[in-house]
Amino acid sequence: MYSFSDKLKNLNGTATREILKLTARPDMISFAGGMPAAECLPCDTIAEIASEILSGKNAASVLQYGQTEGRPELNAELVGYLSSAGITADVENIQVVSGGQQGLDLLCKAFINKGDVILVENPTYLAFLQIAKTYEARAIGVDTTADGLDLNDLEIKLKKHRPKLLYVVPTFSNPTGKTYTRENRESIIALCKTYGTVIIEDDPYGRLRYGGELVPTMKQLDKSGETVVYVTSFSKTVAPGLRIALCCGAAEIIRKVSIGKQGVDVQNPALCQMVIAEYLKRGYFEKTLEKNIAVYRARRDAFLAALDKYMPKDVKYNRPEGGLFIWAELPEYMDSAEILPEALEKSVAYIQGNEFFADGSGRNTLRLNFSNSNEARIEAGVKILSELFATKIKERNNG
């Protein structure tokens, strides 16, 4: 018997990672993970860029160690990339990280001691709950409204717990697909500034908008530049396998994040950094983003049409304006985790909702992903799930 650390001995893999092992079956219709569509991955373009980089005069430097903060070529492009989202930043405000999750991990490493409280939206991104647990923090959920966080509940918990961090995904949230209003964002920033709480704004989906009005990022609304740390990634918009993401925040915070990264992996792979730098520099990003949005909008619409057509009226679901997820609520007496094995037997996968709640509640909810299945498989999978849920409802009503 091994004597594992307290940090990891009671930690299990996330539900998404575990279920992805099952969804490798070719017959499985997966509404589980948030993977981009295979046809949206720019394989030929990346191959062309990588080949040019490795055959160029600076090829050796790309295969050598580099600075932890990120390649200068990439950081220069990221300043412009952030500016296009309304965020003003200098190179000293940016840290390149290996996927958004590493950014979240390093921010927890920079701020969190054992027993500290982190406030999160209820429900929230399940991987962040695992990260918080790794640092032996207490994640406490904040109630929500149609506009975003419940401001009264937020202030009560800020006052009671004095947390160092508030973690939110305010644009096309994972898992709910919800977007906070501008007014809600501004109020959250004001409250957190009053109580000295740093906001981690996780924004992997903000560029994937299919409708509705653009809402400024919280980082853009943070006039002092000291309250919000912005984390965004190219995993959903270019390619997750490159593992290129960034943290943008006050220089003092970014220095600590950089120090934390030095002891983890020294740097992101230089080739991947240069690929993204050239991808941005050559104008490929906006061109392929437009194509990808068309693909995902069609899949979202197909998913919603199938839900409207097949799903029992007792099952509620939202209609997101962007992102990759639809959030569904079953009748309160149903448990999506208990039903999941039956769905998997019928070759359909989803993520049970309780995994996204800090307190383990939400057992009648589930997250559905629409990006990684074509329209035909979406309709077939939704029909199977709808029939399964309808059977459970009928059994209850006849019981």
C-alpha positions in Angstrom: 0.0 0.0 0.0 1.4 3.4 -1.0 1.3 6.4 1.2 0.0 9.1 -1.2 -0.1 12.8 -0.3 -3.2 14.3 1.3 -3.6 16.4 -1.8 -4.1 13.4 -4.1 -5.1 10.3 -2.1 -8.8 11.2 -2.1 -8.9 12.8 -5.5 -10.5 11.0 -8.4 -10.3 11.8 -12.1 -12.9 14.2 -13.4 -16.2 12.8 -14.8 -15.3 14.2 -18.2 -11.9 12.5 -18.4 -13.3 9.2 -17.2 -16.3 9.1 -19.6 -14.1 10.0 -22.6 -12.5 6.6 -22.2 -16.0 5.1 -22.9 -16.8 7.4 -25.7 -13.8 6.1 -27.8 -16.2 3.4 -29.0 -17.1 4.2 -32.7 -20.8 3.5 -32.0 -21.0 5.9 -29.1 -22.8 9.2 -29.6 -21.0 11.5 -27.2 -22.6 14.6 -25.8 -20.1 14.4 -23.0 -16.7 16.2 -23.5 -16.4 19.7 -24.9 -14.2 18.6 -27.9 -14.0 20.7 -31.0 -15.4 19.2 -34.3 -12.6 17.3 -36.1 -13.4 19.2 -39.3 -12.8 22.5 -37.5 -9.2 21.5 -36.6 -6.9 23.3 -39.1 -4.5 20.4 -39.8 -3.2 21.5 -43.2 -2.6 25.1 -42.1 -0.8 24.1 -38.9 1.3 21.6 -40.9 2.3 24.3 -43.4 3.2 26.8 -40.6 5.2 24.2 -38.6 7.1 23.1 -41.7 8.1 26.6 -42.5 9.2 27.3 -38.9 11.3 24.1 -38.7 12.9 24.7 -42.1 13.7 28.4 -41.4 16.9 30.0 -40.2 15.7 30.1 -36.5 14.6 26.5 -36.4 17.2 25.6 -33.7 15.9 28.2 -31.3 12.4 26.7 -31.6 13.9 23.4 -30.3 15.8 25.0 -27.5 14.8 26.1 -24.0 13.0 29.5 -23.9 11.7 32.0 -21.4 8.9 30.9 -19.1 6.8 33.9 -19.8 6.3 32.9 -23.4 8.0 33.4 -26.8 8.4 37.1 -27.5 6.9 36.6 -31.0 3.7 35.1 -29.4 3.4 37.6 -26.6 3.6 40.4 -29.1 0.7 38.8 -31.0 -1.3 38.2 -27.9 -1.2 41.9 -27.0 -3.1 42.5 -30.3 -5.3 39.5 -29.8 -6.5 40.8 -26.4 -6.9 44.3 -27.8 -9.4 42.9 -30.3 -11.5 41.8 -27.3 -11.3 45.2 -25.8 -8.6 44.3 -23.3 -5.6 46.6 -22.9 -2.5 44.7 -21.8 1.3 44.9 -22.1 3.7 41.9 -22.3 4.3 42.1 -18.6 0.6 41.4 -18.0 0.6 38.1 -20.0 1.8 34.6 -19.1 1.5 31.9 -21.7 0.3 28.6 -20.1 -0.3 25.0 -21.2 -4.1 25.1 -21.7 -6.5 27.2 -19.6 -6.5 24.6 -16.8 -2.8 25.2 -16.1 -3.6 28.9 -15.8 -6.3 28.1 -13.2 -4.0 25.7 -11.4 -1.1 28.2 -11.3 -3.4 31.0 -10.0 -4.5 28.7 -7.2 -0.9 27.9 -6.5 -0.2 31.6 -6.3 -3.0 32.4 -3.9 -4.4 29.4 -2.0 -3.3 27.9 1.3 -4.8 24.8 2.9 -8.3 25.6 4.1 -8.9 28.8 2.1 -12.3 29.4 0.6 -12.8 29.9 -3.1 -16.2 31.1 -4.3 -17.6 29.6 -7.5 -20.8 29.8 -9.4 -23.2 27.0 -8.7 -22.8 25.1 -11.0 -19.3 25.6 -12.3 -16.5 24.0 -14.4 -15.9 20.6 -12.8 -12.1 20.7 -13.5 -11.8 23.8 -11.4 -13.5 22.1 -8.5 -10.8 19.4 -8.8 -8.0 22.0 -8.9 -9.4 23.6 -5.8 -9.5 20.3 -4.0 -5.9 19.6 -5.0 -4.8 22.8 -3.1 -7.0 21.7 -0.2 -9.3 24.7 -0.6 -13.0 24.8 0.2 -15.0 25.7 -2.9 -18.3 27.3 -1.9 -21.1 27.9 -4.5 -22.8 31.2 -5.1 -26.4 31.1 -6.2 -27.4 32.4 -9.6 -30.1 34.3 -11.4 -31.0 34.8 -15.0 -28.5 37.7 -15.1 -25.5 35.9 -13.6 -24.5 35.6 -9.9 -27.0 36.4 -7.2 -25.4 39.6 -5.9 -27.0 39.3 -2.5 -25.7 35.8 -2.0 -22.3 36.8 -3.3 -22.0 39.7 -0.8 -23.1 37.5 2.1 -20.4 34.9 1.2 -17.7 37.6 0.5 -18.4 39.1 3.9 -18.5 35.7 5.7 -15.6 33.9 4.1 -13.3 36.7 2.9 -12.2 34.6 0.0 -9.0 35.4 -1.9 -10.6 34.2 -5.2 -13.9 34.1 -7.0 -13.9 31.8 -10.1 -16.4 32.5 -12.9 -17.1 31.5 -16.5 -19.3 34.5 -17.3 -19.6 34.1 -21.1 -21.3 30.9 -22.4 -20.6 29.3 -19.1 -19.4 25.7 -18.7 -21.7 23.9 -17.9 -24.8 26.0 -18.3 -24.1 28.1 -21.4 -25.3 31.2 -19.5 -23.9 34.7 -20.1 -23.9 37.3 -17.3 -25.2 40.7 -18.2 -22.9 43.7 -18.2 -24.6 45.2 -15.2 -24.1 41.9 -13.3 -20.4 41.8 -14.2 -19.9 45.4 -13.1 -21.6 44.7 -9.8 -19.5 41.6 -9.2 -16.3 43.6 -9.9 -17.3 46.3 -7.5 -18.2 43.9 -4.7 -15.0 41.9 -5.1 -12.9 45.1 -5.1 -14.6 46.1 -1.9 -13.7 42.8 -0.2 -10.3 42.4 -1.7 -11.2 39.3 -3.7 -9.4 38.5 -7.0 -11.7 37.4 -9.8 -10.6 34.6 -12.1 -12.5 35.2 -15.4 -12.3 32.0 -17.4 -13.2 32.7 -21.1 -12.5 29.8 -23.4 -15.8 30.2 -25.4 -16.3 33.9 -25.7 -15.3 34.0 -29.4 -17.8 31.3 -30.2 -21.0 33.5 -30.4 -23.9 32.5 -32.6 -26.4 35.2 -31.7 -27.3 37.9 -29.2 -25.4 41.0 -28.3 -21.7 41.1 -27.4 -21.1 41.7 -23.7 -17.7 43.2 -22.6 -15.4 40.8 -20.7 -15.0 41.4 -17.0 -11.4 42.1 -17.6 -12.4 44.9 -20.0 -14.7 46.3 -17.3 -12.1 46.2 -14.6 -10.9 49.8 -14.9 -8.2 49.4 -12.2 -6.7 46.3 -13.8 -6.2 44.9 -10.4 -9.3 42.8 -9.6 -9.7 40.5 -12.6 -7.3 37.9 -14.0 -8.4 36.8 -17.5 -7.7 33.3 -18.7 -8.4 32.3 -22.3 -7.3 29.5 -24.5 -6.9 28.6 -28.2 -8.2 25.0 -27.5 -11.7 25.6 -28.6 -10.9 28.1 -31.4 -7.8 26.6 -33.0 -6.6 23.2 -31.6 -6.6 21.8 -28.1 -3.6 19.6 -28.8 -1.3 22.6 -29.1 -2.1 23.5 -25.4 -1.7 27.3 -25.9 -3.5 29.6 -23.5 -2.8 32.7 -21.5 -3.3 34.5 -18.2 -3.7 38.3 -18.3 -3.6 40.3 -15.1 -1.8 42.7 -12.9 2.0 42.4 -13.4 2.5 41.4 -9.7 0.1 38.5 -10.1 1.6 37.4 -13.5 5.1 37.3 -12.0 3.9 34.9 -9.3 2.2 32.7 -12.0 5.4 32.7 -14.0 7.4 31.6 -10.9 4.9 28.8 -10.3 5.2 27.6 -13.9 9.0 27.5 -13.7 8.7 24.6 -11.3 6.2 22.7 -13.4 7.2 22.6 -17.0 9.7 25.5 -17.5 7.9 26.7 -20.7 5.2 25.8 -23.2 6.7 24.0 -26.3 8.2 26.6 -28.4 7.0 25.1 -31.7 3.4 25.3 -30.5 3.9 28.9 -29.4 5.3 29.8 -32.8 2.5 28.1 -34.6 -0.1 30.1 -32.8 2.0 33.3 -33.2 2.1 32.8 -37.0 -1.6 31.7 -37.1 -2.5 35.1 -35.6 0.0 37.1 -37.5 -1.1 35.7 -40.9 -4.8 36.5 -40.2 -5.9 32.8 -40.2 -7.6 33.1 -36.8 -10.5 35.3 -37.8 -11.0 33.4 -41.1 -11.2 30.0 -39.6 -13.2 31.3 -36.6 -16.0 32.4 -39.0 -16.1 28.9 -40.6 -16.1 27.2 -37.2 -18.9 29.4 -35.9 -21.1 28.4 -38.8 -20.5 24.7 -38.1 -21.2 25.0 -34.4 -24.3 27.2 -34.9 -25.8 24.6 -37.2 -25.1 21.9 -34.6 -26.6 23.9 -31.8 -29.7 24.6 -33.9 -30.0 20.9 -34.8 -29.6 19.9 -31.1 -32.3 22.4 -30.0 -34.6 21.3 -32.8 -34.2 17.7 -31.8 -34.9 18.6 -28.1 -38.0 20.5 -29.1 -39.1 17.6 -31.2 -38.5 14.6 -28.9 -37.8 15.6 -25.3 -40.6 15.2 -22.8 -42.1 18.6 -21.7 -41.1 17.8 -18.1 -37.4 18.2 -19.1 -36.2 21.8 -19.2 -33.2 23.1 -21.2 -31.7 26.4 -22.1 -31.0 28.0 -25.5 -27.4 29.3 -25.4 -26.3 32.1 -27.7 -22.8 30.6 -27.9 -20.3 28.2 -26.5 -20.5 24.4 -26.7 -23.0 23.3 -24.1 -26.7 23.0 -23.4 -27.9 22.6 -19.8 -30.8 20.4 -19.0 -32.9 19.9 -15.9 -34.9 16.7 -15.3 -37.8 16.5 -12.8 -36.4 16.8 -9.3 -37.1 13.1 -8.5 -34.7 12.0 -11.2 -31.0 11.4 -10.9 -28.9 11.9 -14.0 -26.0 9.9 -12.5 -28.2 6.9 -11.9 -29.6 7.0 -15.4 -26.2 7.5 -17.1 -25.3 3.8 -17.2 -28.5 3.0 -19.1 -27.8 5.8 -21.5 -24.3 4.4 -22.1 -25.8 0.9 -22.8 -27.8 2.6 -25.5 -24.6 4.2 -26.8 -25.3 7.8 -25.7 -23.1 9.7 -23.3 -23.5 12.9 -21.3 -22.1 14.4 -18.1 -24.2 14.1 -14.9 -24.9 17.5 -13.4 -23.9 16.9 -9.8 -20.2 16.9 -10.9 -20.5 20.7 -11.5 -21.8 21.7 -8.1 -19.5 22.5 -5.2 -21.8 20.9 -2.8 -22.7 17.8 -5.0 -26.3 18.9 -5.5 -28.0 19.3 -8.9 -28.5 15.6 -9.2 -31.4 16.1 -11.6 -29.3 18.1 -14.1 -27.0 17.2 -17.0 -24.6 18.9 -19.5 -25.0 18.2 -23.2 -22.3 19.0 -25.7 -23.2 19.7 -29.4 -19.9 20.5 -31.0 -18.5 17.0 -31.5 -21.4 15.2 -33.3 -22.9 15.8 -36.7 -26.5 16.7 -37.2 -27.6 13.1 -37.9 -25.9 11.7 -34.8 -27.3 14.6 -32.8 -30.9 13.8 -33.8 -30.3 10.0 -33.2 -28.7 10.6 -29.8 -31.3 13.1 -28.6 -34.1 10.8 -29.6 -32.6 7.9 -27.6 -32.1 10.1 -24.5 -35.6 11.5 -24.9 -37.2 8.0 -25.0 -35.1 7.0 -22.0 -36.2 10.0 -19.9 -39.8 9.6 -21.1 -39.8 6.0 -19.9 -38.5 7.1 -16.4 -41.1 9.8 -16.1 -43.9 7.3 -17.2 -42.7 4.8 -14.6 -42.8 7.4 -11.9 -46.2 8.6 -12.9 -47.6 5.1 -13.0 -45.8 4.0 -9.8 
